[in-house]
Amino acid sequence: MPTIEEKSAFAKRLRLALRRSQDAVEGATELAIQFSLRYDGTAISPQTAHKWLSGRSVPTEDKLVTLAAVSYTHLRAHETRGN
C-alpha cells in the first residue's frame, strides 16, 4: 500500500505528465473521460480521477498501464529510487 508521500508524489508526476502530454488533459472530469475511452475495464468516475490528481489514491497496475499514454516510467519513478 502506498504511503502518503508516495501518493502525493504520484499525483504531482501525474499532473505534470498530463500537462506535458500531446493532448493536455485539464481536470478530473476530462481525465476520467479520456481514461475511460482507452481502458478495457469499467470506466472510472471523475471522483476517482480527482483522487489520483489530489494524491488521495494511486491507480492499480492495470489502470496505470492505461495512463501510460503519458509515460509509465515517469509515473512510477518512485519505484526506481530504491524505495
Biopython code that builds the backbone (N, CA, C, O; Angstrom):
import numpy as np
from Bio.PDB.StructureBuilder import StructureBuilder

atoms = [
    (1, "MET", "N", (0.847, -1.181, 0.000)),
    (1, "MET", "CA", (0.000, 0.000, 0.000)),
    (1, "MET", "C", (0.892, 1.244, 0.000)),
    (1, "MET", "O", (1.800, 1.360, 0.824)),
    (2, "PRO", "N", (0.635, 2.161, -0.914)),
    (2, "PRO", "CA", (1.469, 3.366, -0.994)),
    (2, "PRO", "C", (1.325, 4.242, 0.241)),
    (2, "PRO", "O", (0.254, 4.337, 0.842)),
    (3, "THR", "N", (2.428, 4.876, 0.601)),
    (3, "THR", "CA", (2.408, 5.822, 1.718)),
    (3, "THR", "C", (1.796, 7.142, 1.250)),
    (3, "THR", "O", (1.578, 7.354, 0.057)),
    (4, "ILE", "N", (1.527, 8.013, 2.200)),
    (4, "ILE", "CA", (1.000, 9.343, 1.879)),
    (4, "ILE", "C", (1.977, 10.087, 0.978)),
    (4, "ILE", "O", (1.565, 10.769, 0.039)),
    (5, "GLU", "N", (3.266, 9.957, 1.261)),
    (5, "GLU", "CA", (4.282, 10.633, 0.451)),
    (5, "GLU", "C", (4.299, 10.085, -0.974)),
    (5, "GLU", "O", (4.434, 10.851, -1.929)),
    (6, "GLU", "N", (4.163, 8.770, -1.128)),
    (6, "GLU", "CA", (4.140, 8.163, -2.462)),
    (6, "GLU", "C", (2.903, 8.594, -3.247)),
    (6, "GLU", "O", (2.983, 8.866, -4.445)),
    (7, "LYS", "N", (1.770, 8.655, -2.569)),
    (7, "LYS", "CA", (0.548, 9.108, -3.234)),
    (7, "LYS", "C", (0.691, 10.551, -3.698)),
    (7, "LYS", "O", (0.307, 10.891, -4.817)),
    (8, "SER", "N", (1.239, 11.386, -2.846)),
    (8, "SER", "CA", (1.431, 12.787, -3.184)),
    (8, "SER", "C", (2.414, 12.941, -4.346)),
    (8, "SER", "O", (2.192, 13.736, -5.259)),
    (9, "ALA", "N", (3.490, 12.179, -4.299)),
    (9, "ALA", "CA", (4.484, 12.248, -5.374)),
    (9, "ALA", "C", (3.892, 11.744, -6.689)),
    (9, "ALA", "O", (4.160, 12.311, -7.748)),
    (10, "PHE", "N", (3.091, 10.683, -6.625)),
    (10, "PHE", "CA", (2.437, 10.184, -7.834)),
    (10, "PHE", "C", (1.524, 11.260, -8.420)),
    (10, "PHE", "O", (1.554, 11.509, -9.625)),
    (11, "ALA", "N", (0.727, 11.889, -7.587)),
    (11, "ALA", "CA", (-0.199, 12.925, -8.055)),
    (11, "ALA", "C", (0.563, 14.053, -8.736)),
    (11, "ALA", "O", (0.134, 14.557, -9.773)),
    (12, "LYS", "N", (1.677, 14.444, -8.165)),
    (12, "LYS", "CA", (2.484, 15.509, -8.756)),
    (12, "LYS", "C", (3.003, 15.075, -10.129)),
    (12, "LYS", "O", (2.942, 15.846, -11.087)),
    (13, "ARG", "N", (3.514, 13.848, -10.226)),
    (13, "ARG", "CA", (4.013, 13.344, -11.516)),
    (13, "ARG", "C", (2.889, 13.216, -12.532)),
    (13, "ARG", "O", (3.080, 13.511, -13.712)),
    (14, "LEU", "N", (1.714, 12.775, -12.078)),
    (14, "LEU", "CA", (0.575, 12.629, -12.990)),
    (14, "LEU", "C", (0.160, 13.990, -13.542)),
    (14, "LEU", "O", (-0.031, 14.134, -14.749)),
    (15, "ARG", "N", (0.021, 14.980, -12.680)),
    (15, "ARG", "CA", (-0.366, 16.311, -13.140)),
    (15, "ARG", "C", (0.653, 16.872, -14.137)),
    (15, "ARG", "O", (0.279, 17.462, -15.150)),
    (16, "LEU", "N", (1.935, 16.684, -13.844)),
    (16, "LEU", "CA", (2.986, 17.155, -14.740)),
    (16, "LEU", "C", (2.925, 16.420, -16.074)),
    (16, "LEU", "O", (3.006, 17.039, -17.135)),
    (17, "ALA", "N", (2.784, 15.115, -16.017)),
    (17, "ALA", "CA", (2.732, 14.317, -17.243)),
    (17, "ALA", "C", (1.520, 14.677, -18.088)),
    (17, "ALA", "O", (1.614, 14.719, -19.314)),
    (18, "LEU", "N", (0.383, 14.938, -17.453)),
    (18, "LEU", "CA", (-0.818, 15.314, -18.203)),
    (18, "LEU", "C", (-0.658, 16.680, -18.854)),
    (18, "LEU", "O", (-1.151, 16.902, -19.960)),
    (19, "ARG", "N", (0.019, 17.586, -18.182)),
    (19, "ARG", "CA", (0.276, 18.900, -18.775)),
    (19, "ARG", "C", (1.223, 18.795, -19.957)),
    (19, "ARG", "O", (1.093, 19.536, -20.931)),
    (20, "ARG", "N", (2.178, 17.874, -19.873)),
    (20, "ARG", "CA", (3.183, 17.715, -20.930)),
    (20, "ARG", "C", (2.704, 16.848, -22.087)),
    (20, "ARG", "O", (3.344, 16.825, -23.138)),
    (21, "SER", "N", (1.616, 16.149, -21.921)),
    (21, "SER", "CA", (1.150, 15.246, -22.970)),
    (21, "SER", "C", (0.710, 16.025, -24.201)),
    (21, "SER", "O", (0.378, 17.208, -24.123)),
    (22, "GLN", "N", (0.714, 15.345, -25.321)),
    (22, "GLN", "CA", (0.365, 15.973, -26.595)),
    (22, "GLN", "C", (-1.009, 16.634, -26.531)),
    (22, "GLN", "O", (-1.178, 17.771, -26.972)),
    (23, "ASP", "N", (-1.974, 15.928, -25.987)),
    (23, "ASP", "CA", (-3.322, 16.468, -25.809)),
    (23, "ASP", "C", (-3.528, 16.732, -24.329)),
    (23, "ASP", "O", (-4.117, 15.911, -23.625)),
    (24, "ALA", "N", (-3.050, 17.862, -23.857)),
    (24, "ALA", "CA", (-3.087, 18.174, -22.434)),
    (24, "ALA", "C", (-4.486, 17.964, -21.857)),
    (24, "ALA", "O", (-5.483, 18.436, -22.403)),
    (25, "VAL", "N", (-4.526, 17.249, -20.748)),
    (25, "VAL", "CA", (-5.781, 16.946, -20.066)),
    (25, "VAL", "C", (-5.886, 17.875, -18.869)),
    (25, "VAL", "O", (-4.966, 17.963, -18.055)),
    (26, "GLU", "N", (-7.007, 18.563, -18.768)),
    (26, "GLU", "CA", (-7.207, 19.503, -17.670)),
    (26, "GLU", "C", (-8.407, 19.081, -16.834)),
    (26, "GLU", "O", (-9.540, 19.082, -17.315)),
    (27, "GLY", "N", (-8.156, 18.727, -15.601)),
    (27, "GLY", "CA", (-9.229, 18.426, -14.672)),
    (27, "GLY", "C", (-9.615, 16.958, -14.609)),
    (27, "GLY", "O", (-9.334, 16.166, -15.509)),
    (28, "ALA", "N", (-10.264, 16.636, -13.513)),
    (28, "ALA", "CA", (-10.639, 15.259, -13.225)),
    (28, "ALA", "C", (-11.691, 14.717, -14.192)),
    (28, "ALA", "O", (-11.626, 13.553, -14.588)),
    (29, "THR", "N", (-12.648, 15.544, -14.571)),
    (29, "THR", "CA", (-13.694, 15.063, -15.479)),
    (29, "THR", "C", (-13.106, 14.696, -16.830)),
    (29, "THR", "O", (-13.431, 13.645, -17.384)),
    (30, "GLU", "N", (-12.248, 15.547, -17.362)),
    (30, "GLU", "CA", (-11.621, 15.253, -18.650)),
    (30, "GLU", "C", (-10.713, 14.031, -18.542)),
    (30, "GLU", "O", (-10.679, 13.207, -19.456)),
    (31, "LEU", "N", (-9.981, 13.904, -17.443)),
    (31, "LEU", "CA", (-9.131, 12.725, -17.253)),
    (31, "LEU", "C", (-9.984, 11.464, -17.215)),
    (31, "LEU", "O", (-9.632, 10.467, -17.844)),
    (32, "ALA", "N", (-11.091, 11.488, -16.493)),
    (32, "ALA", "CA", (-11.972, 10.321, -16.409)),
    (32, "ALA", "C", (-12.505, 9.936, -17.788)),
    (32, "ALA", "O", (-12.565, 8.752, -18.122)),
    (33, "ILE", "N", (-12.885, 10.913, -18.577)),
    (33, "ILE", "CA", (-13.405, 10.635, -19.918)),
    (33, "ILE", "C", (-12.312, 10.045, -20.798)),
    (33, "ILE", "O", (-12.509, 9.005, -21.428)),
    (34, "GLN", "N", (-11.162, 10.707, -20.840)),
    (34, "GLN", "CA", (-10.069, 10.236, -21.694)),
    (34, "GLN", "C", (-9.557, 8.868, -21.257)),
    (34, "GLN", "O", (-9.248, 8.020, -22.094)),
    (35, "PHE", "N", (-9.470, 8.656, -19.953)),
    (35, "PHE", "CA", (-9.030, 7.365, -19.436)),
    (35, "PHE", "C", (-10.022, 6.276, -19.832)),
    (35, "PHE", "O", (-9.630, 5.227, -20.342)),
    (36, "SER", "N", (-11.294, 6.525, -19.598)),
    (36, "SER", "CA", (-12.325, 5.522, -19.843)),
    (36, "SER", "C", (-12.447, 5.161, -21.320)),
    (36, "SER", "O", (-12.848, 4.045, -21.649)),
    (37, "LEU", "N", (-12.110, 6.079, -22.204)),
    (37, "LEU", "CA", (-12.113, 5.777, -23.634)),
    (37, "LEU", "C", (-11.026, 4.765, -24.005)),
    (37, "LEU", "O", (-11.155, 4.044, -24.994)),
    (38, "ARG", "N", (-9.967, 4.718, -23.215)),
    (38, "ARG", "CA", (-8.821, 3.856, -23.512)),
    (38, "ARG", "C", (-8.779, 2.572, -22.686)),
    (38, "ARG", "O", (-8.073, 1.629, -23.043)),
    (39, "TYR", "N", (-9.517, 2.531, -21.604)),
    (39, "TYR", "CA", (-9.441, 1.413, -20.652)),
    (39, "TYR", "C", (-10.418, 0.319, -21.043)),
    (39, "TYR", "O", (-11.578, 0.592, -21.350)),
    (40, "ASP", "N", (-9.940, -0.933, -21.029)),
    (40, "ASP", "CA", (-10.787, -2.068, -21.399)),
    (40, "ASP", "C", (-11.774, -2.470, -20.305)),
    (40, "ASP", "O", (-12.758, -3.154, -20.584)),
    (41, "GLY", "N", (-11.527, -2.058, -19.082)),
    (41, "GLY", "CA", (-12.397, -2.427, -17.964)),
    (41, "GLY", "C", (-13.494, -1.404, -17.740)),
    (41, "GLY", "O", (-13.864, -0.649, -18.638)),
    (42, "THR", "N", (-14.001, -1.401, -16.527)),
    (42, "THR", "CA", (-15.063, -0.475, -16.140)),
    (42, "THR", "C", (-14.542, 0.962, -16.134)),
    (42, "THR", "O", (-13.428, 1.227, -15.682)),
    (43, "ALA", "N", (-15.350, 1.871, -16.635)),
    (43, "ALA", "CA", (-14.976, 3.286, -16.667)),
    (43, "ALA", "C", (-14.748, 3.799, -15.239)),
    (43, "ALA", "O", (-15.330, 3.290, -14.281)),
    (44, "ILE", "N", (-13.891, 4.816, -15.121)),
    (44, "ILE", "CA", (-13.692, 5.452, -13.819)),
    (44, "ILE", "C", (-14.557, 6.699, -13.735)),
    (44, "ILE", "O", (-14.957, 7.261, -14.754)),
    (45, "SER", "N", (-14.838, 7.119, -12.529)),
    (45, "SER", "CA", (-15.631, 8.327, -12.305)),
    (45, "SER", "C", (-14.696, 9.532, -12.196)),
    (45, "SER", "O", (-13.500, 9.371, -11.952)),
    (46, "PRO", "N", (-15.235, 10.724, -12.374)),
    (46, "PRO", "CA", (-14.426, 11.918, -12.129)),
    (46, "PRO", "C", (-13.903, 11.965, -10.686)),
    (46, "PRO", "O", (-12.836, 12.522, -10.428)),
    (47, "GLN", "N", (-14.653, 11.382, -9.758)),
    (47, "GLN", "CA", (-14.200, 11.353, -8.357)),
    (47, "GLN", "C", (-12.928, 10.509, -8.215)),
    (47, "GLN", "O", (-12.019, 10.872, -7.468)),
    (48, "THR", "N", (-12.868, 9.395, -8.928)),
    (48, "THR", "CA", (-11.664, 8.556, -8.902)),
    (48, "THR", "C", (-10.492, 9.317, -9.491)),
    (48, "THR", "O", (-9.402, 9.319, -8.919)),
    (49, "ALA", "N", (-10.704, 9.963, -10.633)),
    (49, "ALA", "CA", (-9.639, 10.747, -11.259)),
    (49, "ALA", "C", (-9.179, 11.860, -10.313)),
    (49, "ALA", "O", (-7.985, 12.141, -10.211)),
    (50, "HIS", "N", (-10.125, 12.484, -9.631)),
    (50, "HIS", "CA", (-9.775, 13.543, -8.669)),
    (50, "HIS", "C", (-8.894, 12.983, -7.546)),
    (50, "HIS", "O", (-7.950, 13.643, -7.112)),
    (51, "LYS", "N", (-9.197, 11.786, -7.083)),
    (51, "LYS", "CA", (-8.378, 11.168, -6.031)),
    (51, "LYS", "C", (-6.958, 10.936, -6.523)),
    (51, "LYS", "O", (-6.006, 11.139, -5.769)),
    (52, "TRP", "N", (-6.798, 10.516, -7.767)),
    (52, "TRP", "CA", (-5.458, 10.336, -8.330)),
    (52, "TRP", "C", (-4.733, 11.669, -8.428)),
    (52, "TRP", "O", (-3.556, 11.767, -8.082)),
    (53, "LEU", "N", (-5.434, 12.694, -8.898)),
    (53, "LEU", "CA", (-4.816, 14.007, -9.103)),
    (53, "LEU", "C", (-4.506, 14.730, -7.795)),
    (53, "LEU", "O", (-3.608, 15.570, -7.743)),
    (54, "SER", "N", (-5.249, 14.403, -6.742)),
    (54, "SER", "CA", (-5.051, 15.079, -5.456)),
    (54, "SER", "C", (-4.178, 14.290, -4.486)),
    (54, "SER", "O", (-3.895, 14.757, -3.382)),
    (55, "GLY", "N", (-3.752, 13.096, -4.893)),
    (55, "GLY", "CA", (-2.883, 12.302, -4.034)),
    (55, "GLY", "C", (-3.606, 11.528, -2.955)),
    (55, "GLY", "O", (-2.982, 11.096, -1.985)),
    (56, "ARG", "N", (-4.905, 11.342, -3.100)),
    (56, "ARG", "CA", (-5.655, 10.566, -2.110)),
    (56, "ARG", "C", (-5.609, 9.082, -2.403)),
    (56, "ARG", "O", (-5.830, 8.266, -1.508)),
    (57, "SER", "N", (-5.322, 8.716, -3.660)),
    (57, "SER", "CA", (-5.154, 7.311, -4.013)),
    (57, "SER", "C", (-4.264, 7.197, -5.236)),
    (57, "SER", "O", (-4.000, 8.181, -5.927)),
    (58, "VAL", "N", (-3.808, 5.984, -5.490)),
    (58, "VAL", "CA", (-2.958, 5.671, -6.634)),
    (58, "VAL", "C", (-3.668, 4.573, -7.421)),
    (58, "VAL", "O", (-4.202, 3.638, -6.825)),
    (59, "PRO", "N", (-3.681, 4.671, -8.742)),
    (59, "PRO", "CA", (-4.367, 3.649, -9.533)),
    (59, "PRO", "C", (-3.673, 2.291, -9.431)),
    (59, "PRO", "O", (-2.478, 2.205, -9.149)),
    (60, "THR", "N", (-4.443, 1.247, -9.666)),
    (60, "THR", "CA", (-3.882, -0.105, -9.711)),
    (60, "THR", "C", (-3.011, -0.239, -10.956)),
    (60, "THR", "O", (-3.066, 0.596, -11.859)),
    (61, "GLU", "N", (-2.208, -1.299, -10.992)),
    (61, "GLU", "CA", (-1.281, -1.507, -12.107)),
    (61, "GLU", "C", (-1.982, -1.509, -13.456)),
    (61, "GLU", "O", (-1.488, -0.900, -14.405)),
    (62, "ASP", "N", (-3.129, -2.186, -13.564)),
    (62, "ASP", "CA", (-3.809, -2.238, -14.856)),
    (62, "ASP", "C", (-4.263, -0.856, -15.306)),
    (62, "ASP", "O", (-4.234, -0.545, -16.497)),
    (63, "LYS", "N", (-4.676, -0.038, -14.366)),
    (63, "LYS", "CA", (-5.085, 1.329, -14.706)),
    (63, "LYS", "C", (-3.871, 2.204, -14.999)),
    (63, "LYS", "O", (-3.931, 3.097, -15.844)),
    (64, "LEU", "N", (-2.790, 1.946, -14.310)),
    (64, "LEU", "CA", (-1.563, 2.700, -14.543)),
    (64, "LEU", "C", (-1.052, 2.454, -15.959)),
    (64, "LEU", "O", (-0.532, 3.366, -16.602)),
    (65, "VAL", "N", (-1.199, 1.244, -16.434)),
    (65, "VAL", "CA", (-0.787, 0.931, -17.806)),
    (65, "VAL", "C", (-1.597, 1.766, -18.797)),
    (65, "VAL", "O", (-1.052, 2.233, -19.797)),
    (66, "THR", "N", (-2.874, 1.956, -18.536)),
    (66, "THR", "CA", (-3.698, 2.791, -19.414)),
    (66, "THR", "C", (-3.237, 4.245, -19.359)),
    (66, "THR", "O", (-3.259, 4.939, -20.376)),
    (67, "LEU", "N", (-2.827, 4.701, -18.208)),
    (67, "LEU", "CA", (-2.304, 6.060, -18.090)),
    (67, "LEU", "C", (-0.961, 6.220, -18.793)),
    (67, "LEU", "O", (-0.454, 7.333, -18.929)),
    (68, "ALA", "N", (-0.391, 5.114, -19.236)),
    (68, "ALA", "CA", (0.931, 5.133, -19.848)),
    (68, "ALA", "C", (0.982, 5.880, -21.167)),
    (68, "ALA", "O", (2.064, 6.051, -21.728)),
    (69, "ALA", "N", (-0.144, 6.327, -21.676)),
    (69, "ALA", "CA", (-0.112, 7.190, -22.854)),
    (69, "ALA", "C", (0.755, 8.408, -22.537)),
    (69, "ALA", "O", (1.280, 9.060, -23.439)),
    (70, "VAL", "N", (0.896, 8.700, -21.267)),
    (70, "VAL", "CA", (1.723, 9.813, -20.827)),
    (70, "VAL", "C", (3.167, 9.332, -20.711)),
    (70, "VAL", "O", (4.036, 9.810, -21.440)),
    (71, "SER", "N", (3.429, 8.406, -19.819)),
    (71, "SER", "CA", (4.742, 7.798, -19.658)),
    (71, "SER", "C", (4.745, 6.934, -18.407)),
    (71, "SER", "O", (4.758, 7.448, -17.289)),
    (72, "TYR", "N", (4.733, 5.630, -18.597)),
    (72, "TYR", "CA", (4.724, 4.694, -17.478)),
    (72, "TYR", "C", (5.930, 4.909, -16.579)),
    (72, "TYR", "O", (5.796, 4.940, -15.356)),
    (73, "THR", "N", (7.095, 5.055, -17.170)),
    (73, "THR", "CA", (8.317, 5.230, -16.388)),
    (73, "THR", "C", (8.255, 6.486, -15.538)),
    (73, "THR", "O", (8.648, 6.463, -14.372)),
    (74, "HIS", "N", (7.770, 7.576, -16.104)),
    (74, "HIS", "CA", (7.686, 8.831, -15.359)),
    (74, "HIS", "C", (6.730, 8.711, -14.182)),
    (74, "HIS", "O", (7.016, 9.210, -13.093)),
    (75, "LEU", "N", (5.602, 8.054, -14.396)),
    (75, "LEU", "CA", (4.592, 7.949, -13.341)),
    (75, "LEU", "C", (5.044, 7.037, -12.207)),
    (75, "LEU", "O", (4.684, 7.272, -11.053)),
    (76, "ARG", "N", (5.824, 6.001, -12.508)),
    (76, "ARG", "CA", (6.244, 5.042, -11.485)),
    (76, "ARG", "C", (7.645, 5.322, -10.975)),
    (76, "ARG", "O", (8.278, 4.421, -10.425)),
    (77, "ALA", "N", (8.143, 6.510, -11.132)),
    (77, "ALA", "CA", (9.517, 6.869, -10.794)),
    (77, "ALA", "C", (9.890, 6.516, -9.358)),
    (77, "ALA", "O", (11.044, 6.177, -9.098)),
    (78, "HIS", "N", (8.948, 6.585, -8.421)),
    (78, "HIS", "CA", (9.296, 6.310, -7.015)),
    (78, "HIS", "C", (9.777, 4.875, -6.825)),
    (78, "HIS", "O", (10.521, 4.606, -5.883)),
    (79, "GLU", "N", (9.376, 3.953, -7.686)),
    (79, "GLU", "CA", (9.798, 2.561, -7.546)),
    (79, "GLU", "C", (11.238, 2.373, -7.999)),
    (79, "GLU", "O", (11.889, 1.415, -7.581)),
    (80, "THR", "N", (11.744, 3.249, -8.831)),
    (80, "THR", "CA", (13.101, 3.106, -9.344)),
    (80, "THR", "C", (14.148, 3.740, -8.438)),
    (80, "THR", "O", (15.347, 3.587, -8.667)),
    (81, "ARG", "N", (13.694, 4.454, -7.408)),
    (81, "ARG", "CA", (14.621, 5.114, -6.498)),
    (81, "ARG", "C", (15.062, 4.210, -5.358)),
    (81, "ARG", "O", (15.804, 4.640, -4.476)),
    (82, "GLY", "N", (14.612, 2.963, -5.369)),
    (82, "GLY", "CA", (15.030, 2.045, -4.321)),
    (82, "GLY", "C", (14.156, 2.049, -3.094)),
    (82, "GLY", "O", (14.578, 1.547, -2.052)),
    (83, "ASN", "N", (12.942, 2.600, -3.168)),
    (83, "ASN", "CA", (12.013, 2.603, -2.024)),
    (83, "ASN", "C", (11.425, 1.244, -1.802)),
    (83, "ASN", "O", (10.625, 1.060, -0.885)),
]
sb = StructureBuilder()
sb.init_structure("model")
sb.init_model(0)
sb.init_chain("A")
sb.init_seg("    ")
for serial, (resi, resn, name, xyz) in enumerate(atoms, 1):
    if name == "N":
        sb.init_residue(resn, " ", resi, " ")
    sb.init_atom(name, np.array(xyz, "f"), 0.0, 1.0, " ", f" {name:<3s}", serial, name[0])
structure = sb.get_structure()
